[in-house]
């Protein structure tokens, strides 16, 4: 029997290979539309028909990584690089997944393979530089990141990573410059009628300082409101998280404080500026950081409430020490920065004469509430309803011991002694390198750094001994009333 030409063509177009290619194209469209589940299903169907489709393995690996199925992501990346070893982008993305798993040697090997295939991809140099910086290979990291920028002067990731590296090394002048390449603020430019401040004269001008980042960033950099007033600004208003409004109203020289969602359409400013841009445009370097403490104060009514509350749960005499050991689980470095359990701090319970009070909100509250058998601890969390509550409660303490968090910045901004527990890996740039103090919070912030790995035991033992010495050296009559 004779097969017609049209039927023959149709059969060719419906081979498994052609069907797989069509499914892959559909998955690419779904990816571009951020329809990630649909894209994943289409890729899996495509690979059922065509198991050797390298780019389908690579895209599926990216999706699996995105939703946390790391072992499956690694398996598909391995298949992709075996099928298409001359694809630099697959090696690059595979390296990123390996770095996320902290398989640093394997990640670096993947980046080097990507560079062997194509040394002109700025993303590879950027990721390699970030990996080197994380492992404190600073000179190599700087070289890699500058290569990325030589290939693409506008590469945001390379600017961000180089900014973090330089700021961590205390090279503030260039570090602030590279930090200016972040681009989150375009929606703000569309919302506001005024231009962005980039160092112009502020004489008789009105400025809006806009929050960016989290609570910690705002607490650290809101101090620049006073600096802008000193430079001649007639008024400096602030736009921030609604929960921070009462606290920010205590800033010296601040005008109006707005929360996100407040109506600011009728306000008439000459300029607006993100708070993390302020150090760059006022020329902040290590020896001129505006660090007069305290620069924040809890509202008077909350101070009165918390004075009575803490006098009841932790009456004098005794050293009052606030504790916070877990951070925000949504934060990418939280696993390194946080303590996995309150039990890690158990050596502190050996210090006599100390009354511990939990400042822990969210994850960890249960631990504080159920520790009573081994160490009585006042759990303040149920009454810590606002950021002002946290500030007022800290004001009644003698010391705060905590992980890198907004609470650490808040305690120090209030002028309260704070012992900060820092990880050895992915330490934030603002704590610099090799220092036990912070020029941002002189006289009140003491840094306790992990020697290596993710083991907090050595740090906690050092803190225990220091806490014992503090309790011995501080007469009861000098405690805050």
C-alpha positions in Angstrom: 0.0 0.0 0.0 1.3 3.5 -0.9 1.6 6.0 1.9 0.7 9.6 0.9 3.4 12.3 1.2 1.3 14.4 3.7 0.9 11.4 6.0 4.7 10.6 5.8 5.5 14.2 6.9 3.1 14.0 9.8 4.7 10.8 11.0 8.2 12.4 10.9 6.9 15.4 12.9 5.6 13.1 15.6 8.7 11.1 16.4 9.6 10.9 20.1 12.5 13.3 19.4 10.3 15.9 17.8 7.7 15.6 20.6 10.5 16.0 23.2 11.7 19.1 21.5 8.2 20.6 21.4 7.7 19.9 25.1 11.1 21.5 25.8 10.1 24.6 23.9 6.8 24.8 25.9 8.8 24.4 29.2 11.0 27.3 28.2 8.0 29.5 27.7 6.6 28.4 31.0 9.9 29.2 32.7 9.9 32.7 31.2 6.4 33.2 32.6 7.6 31.9 36.0 5.2 29.0 35.8 7.7 26.7 37.5 5.5 23.7 38.3 4.3 23.6 34.7 7.8 23.9 33.4 9.0 21.0 35.6 6.2 18.7 34.4 6.9 19.5 30.8 10.6 18.8 31.2 10.0 15.5 32.9 7.7 14.5 30.0 10.3 15.6 27.5 13.0 13.5 29.2 10.7 10.4 29.2 10.7 10.7 25.4 14.3 11.9 24.9 16.6 11.0 27.9 19.6 12.5 26.2 18.3 16.0 25.9 21.1 17.8 27.8 19.4 21.2 28.2 16.3 19.6 29.5 18.3 18.0 32.3 20.0 21.3 33.0 16.7 23.3 33.2 15.1 20.6 35.3 18.1 20.7 37.7 17.7 24.4 38.1 14.0 24.0 39.0 14.8 21.2 41.4 17.5 23.3 43.1 15.0 26.2 43.3 12.5 24.1 45.3 15.1 22.4 47.5 15.4 19.0 45.9 19.2 19.3 45.9 20.3 15.7 45.4 18.0 15.3 42.4 19.3 18.6 41.1 22.9 17.4 41.3 21.9 14.1 39.5 20.4 16.0 36.6 23.3 18.5 36.4 25.7 15.5 36.2 23.7 14.0 33.3 23.6 17.4 31.6 27.4 17.9 31.7 28.1 14.4 30.6 25.8 14.9 27.6 27.0 18.4 26.8 30.5 19.0 28.3 31.1 22.0 26.0 28.2 24.0 27.5 29.8 26.6 29.8 26.4 27.7 31.3 25.6 24.3 32.4 28.9 24.0 34.3 28.3 27.5 35.7 24.8 26.6 37.1 26.1 23.2 38.4 28.8 25.1 40.2 26.3 27.4 41.8 24.3 24.4 43.2 27.5 22.7 44.5 28.4 26.0 46.2 25.0 26.2 47.8 25.7 22.7 49.2 29.0 23.9 50.5 30.9 21.5 48.3 33.4 24.2 47.6 36.1 22.2 45.8 33.6 20.6 43.5 31.9 24.0 42.8 35.3 25.6 42.0 36.1 22.7 39.6 32.8 23.3 37.8 33.5 27.0 37.5 37.0 26.2 36.1 35.5 23.8 33.5 33.1 26.6 32.5 36.0 29.0 32.1 37.9 26.4 30.0 34.9 26.2 27.6 34.2 30.0 27.6 36.4 32.4 29.6 34.3 35.4 28.5 31.2 34.6 30.7 31.2 37.3 33.4 28.8 35.2 35.5 31.4 32.5 35.9 34.0 34.9 37.1 31.4 36.5 39.4 30.5 33.2 41.0 34.1 32.1 41.3 34.9 35.3 43.0 32.0 35.0 45.4 33.2 31.4 46.3 36.8 32.6 46.9 35.5 35.5 49.0 33.4 33.2 51.2 36.5 31.2 51.9 38.6 34.3 52.7 40.8 34.0 49.6 40.4 37.7 49.3 43.1 38.5 46.7 41.9 35.8 44.3 38.3 36.9 44.8 39.1 40.5 44.0 40.9 39.4 40.8 38.0 37.2 39.7 35.4 39.9 40.4 37.3 42.6 38.6 37.6 40.2 35.6 33.8 39.9 35.6 33.5 43.7 35.6 36.0 44.0 32.8 33.8 41.7 30.7 30.6 43.4 31.8 31.0 46.8 33.6 27.3 46.7 34.5 27.2 43.2 36.0 25.2 43.7 39.2 26.2 40.5 40.9 29.9 41.3 40.4 29.4 44.8 41.8 27.5 43.4 44.8 30.1 40.8 45.6 33.0 43.2 45.1 31.3 45.7 47.4 30.8 43.1 50.1 34.5 42.0 49.8 35.9 45.6 49.9 33.6 46.7 52.7 34.6 43.6 54.8 38.2 44.6 54.3 37.5 48.1 55.4 38.0 49.6 52.0 35.0 51.8 52.3 35.5 54.4 49.6 35.5 51.9 46.7 33.2 49.5 48.5 30.3 52.0 48.8 30.8 52.9 45.1 30.2 49.3 44.0 27.2 49.0 46.4 25.5 51.7 44.4 24.9 49.4 41.5 22.0 47.6 43.3 18.8 48.3 41.5 15.8 47.5 43.8 14.7 51.2 43.9 13.2 51.7 40.5 9.6 51.3 41.8 10.4 54.0 44.4 11.6 56.4 41.6 8.3 55.9 39.9 6.3 56.6 43.0 8.1 59.8 44.1 8.0 63.1 42.4 11.5 64.2 43.5 14.9 63.2 42.2 17.4 60.9 43.9 20.0 62.5 46.1 23.6 61.8 45.0 25.6 64.2 47.0 24.2 67.6 45.9 24.1 70.5 48.3 21.4 70.0 50.9 21.2 73.7 52.0 17.6 74.4 52.8 16.4 71.2 51.1 13.9 68.6 52.3 15.0 65.0 52.0 13.3 61.6 52.3 15.5 58.8 53.7 14.0 55.5 52.5 14.4 52.2 54.2 15.9 49.3 52.3 16.8 45.8 53.4 15.6 44.5 56.8 15.3 45.9 60.3 19.0 45.6 60.9 20.0 47.8 57.9 17.5 50.5 59.0 18.7 50.5 62.6 22.4 50.7 61.5 22.0 53.4 58.9 19.2 55.6 60.3 21.9 57.4 62.1 22.6 59.3 58.9 19.4 61.4 59.4 21.4 63.5 61.9 24.4 63.7 59.4 22.1 65.1 56.7 20.8 67.7 59.1 24.3 68.7 60.0 25.1 69.1 56.2 22.3 71.7 56.0 19.2 69.9 55.2 16.1 71.8 56.4 14.1 68.6 57.0 14.9 64.9 56.8 11.9 62.6 56.8 12.0 58.8 57.0 10.0 56.1 55.2 10.4 52.7 56.9 8.7 49.6 58.3 5.5 50.7 60.2 6.6 48.8 63.3 9.7 51.0 63.5 7.9 54.4 63.4 7.8 55.1 67.1 11.5 54.2 67.6 12.7 56.2 64.6 10.9 59.3 65.9 13.6 59.4 68.7 16.3 60.2 66.1 18.0 63.5 66.6 16.9 65.9 63.9 14.3 63.7 62.3 11.2 65.2 60.8 8.2 63.1 59.9 8.4 59.3 60.0 6.2 57.4 57.5 5.4 53.7 57.4 5.0 51.7 54.2 1.4 52.2 53.1 1.1 55.7 54.5 -0.1 58.3 52.1 2.9 60.3 51.0 1.6 61.6 47.7 1.1 65.1 49.0 4.6 65.4 50.6 7.0 67.7 48.8 10.6 66.7 49.0 13.6 68.0 47.0 15.3 64.6 47.1 14.9 61.0 48.2 17.8 58.6 49.1 18.0 54.9 50.1 19.7 54.7 53.6 22.4 52.4 52.3 23.5 55.0 49.9 24.1 57.6 52.6 27.6 56.4 53.6 28.8 56.7 50.0 27.5 60.2 49.4 28.6 61.7 52.8 32.1 60.1 52.4 32.1 57.6 55.2 35.4 55.7 55.8 36.7 53.8 58.8 37.9 56.8 60.8 34.9 59.1 60.4 31.9 56.7 61.0 29.1 58.7 62.7 29.1 56.6 65.9 27.8 58.7 68.7 25.8 56.4 71.0 23.0 56.1 71.8 21.1 57.4 68.8 17.8 55.6 69.4 15.5 55.5 72.4 12.4 53.5 73.2 9.1 55.4 73.7 8.6 56.5 77.3 5.4 54.5 77.8 7.0 51.3 76.7 10.0 52.0 79.0 7.6 52.3 81.9 5.8 49.1 81.1 9.1 47.1 80.7 10.7 48.5 83.8 7.8 47.1 85.8 7.7 43.9 83.8 11.4 43.0 84.2 11.5 44.1 87.8 8.9 41.4 88.4 10.5 38.6 86.5 14.1 39.4 87.2 14.4 41.5 90.4 17.7 42.9 91.6 20.3 41.9 92.6 21.7 39.9 89.7 23.1 40.5 86.2 20.3 40.7 83.7 21.3 39.1 80.4 19.0 38.9 77.3 19.5 36.0 74.9 18.6 35.6 71.2 19.9 32.5 69.3 17.9 32.1 66.1 17.3 34.4 63.2 14.8 34.7 60.3 14.6 31.3 58.6 13.9 33.1 55.3 17.3 34.6 55.3 19.8 32.8 53.1 22.6 32.6 55.6 20.4 31.8 58.6 21.6 28.2 59.0 25.2 29.5 59.5 24.3 32.5 61.6 21.8 30.9 64.0 22.3 28.3 66.8 20.5 25.1 66.0 19.4 24.8 69.6 19.3 26.8 72.8 21.1 23.9 74.4 24.3 25.1 72.8 24.3 27.9 75.3 24.1 25.5 78.2 27.6 26.4 79.5 26.3 29.9 80.3 24.0 28.4 82.9 27.1 27.6 85.0 27.7 31.3 85.7 26.3 32.2 89.1 24.3 35.4 89.8 23.0 35.8 86.2 19.3 36.1 85.3 18.7 35.1 81.7 15.8 36.6 79.8 14.7 35.4 76.3 14.3 37.9 73.6 13.7 35.2 71.1 10.7 35.6 68.8 9.4 33.0 66.2 11.4 29.8 66.0 13.0 29.2 69.4 10.2 30.5 71.6 9.2 27.0 72.5 12.7 26.2 73.7 12.7 29.2 76.0 9.3 28.3 77.4 10.3 24.7 78.2 13.8 25.1 79.5 12.8 25.6 83.1 13.9 22.2 84.3 17.6 22.9 83.5 17.8 26.7 83.6 15.0 29.0 84.7 14.7 31.8 82.1 12.2 34.6 81.8 10.5 34.3 78.5 9.7 37.8 77.3 8.5 36.8 73.9 4.7 36.9 74.6 4.8 40.6 75.5 7.3 41.7 72.8 4.6 42.8 70.4 6.5 45.6 68.6 10.0 46.8 67.8 9.5 49.5 70.5 8.8 46.7 73.0 12.0 45.1 72.1 13.9 48.3 72.5 12.3 49.1 75.9 13.0 45.6 77.2 16.6 45.7 76.1 16.9 49.0 77.9 16.2 47.2 81.2 19.0 44.7 80.7 22.7 44.8 81.5 23.8 42.8 78.5 22.5 41.2 75.3 24.1 38.1 73.9 22.8 37.2 70.5 23.5 36.2 66.9 23.8 38.6 64.0 20.4 40.1 63.8 18.4 43.3 64.1 18.4 42.8 67.9 22.2 43.1 68.0 22.0 46.4 66.1 19.1 47.7 68.2 20.9 46.9 71.5 24.1 48.7 70.3 22.1 51.7 68.9 20.5 52.0 72.3 23.9 52.1 73.9 23.5 48.7 75.5 26.4 46.3 75.8 26.0 43.5 73.2 28.1 40.4 72.7 27.6 39.3 69.1 28.1 35.6 68.1 29.5 35.5 64.6 30.0 32.5 62.3 33.2 31.7 60.5 31.4 31.3 57.2 29.5 34.0 55.3 30.2 36.6 58.0 28.5 39.8 57.1 30.7 42.5 55.7 29.8 45.1 58.3 31.8 43.3 61.0 35.0 43.6 59.0 37.8 41.0 59.4 39.7 39.9 62.5 38.2 42.5 64.9 36.7 41.9 68.3 34.9 45.3 68.2 32.9 47.4 65.8 33.6 51.0 64.8 29.9 51.3 64.1 29.2 50.7 67.8 32.3 51.7 69.8 32.4 50.7 73.4 29.3 48.6 73.4 29.7 45.9 70.8 32.0 42.9 71.4 32.4 40.3 68.6 32.9 36.6 69.3 33.9 34.8 66.2 33.8 31.1 65.5 37.4 29.8 64.9 36.3 27.5 62.0 33.5 25.3 60.8 30.0 25.5 62.2 30.9 24.6 65.8 29.8 27.1 68.4 31.2 25.2 71.4 34.5 27.1 71.6 32.8 30.5 71.3 30.3 29.7 74.0 33.0 28.6 76.4 34.8 31.9 75.8 31.5 33.8 76.4 30.9 31.8 79.6 34.3 32.8 81.0 33.8 36.4 80.1 30.3 36.5 81.6 31.7 35.0 84.8 34.4 37.7 84.9 31.8 40.4 84.2 29.6 39.2 87.1 32.5 39.1 89.4 33.8 42.5 88.5 30.5 44.4 88.5 29.2 45.3 91.9 25.5 45.0 92.4 25.3 48.7 93.2 26.4 49.6 89.6 23.7 47.6 87.9 21.1 49.6 86.0 18.1 50.4 88.2 
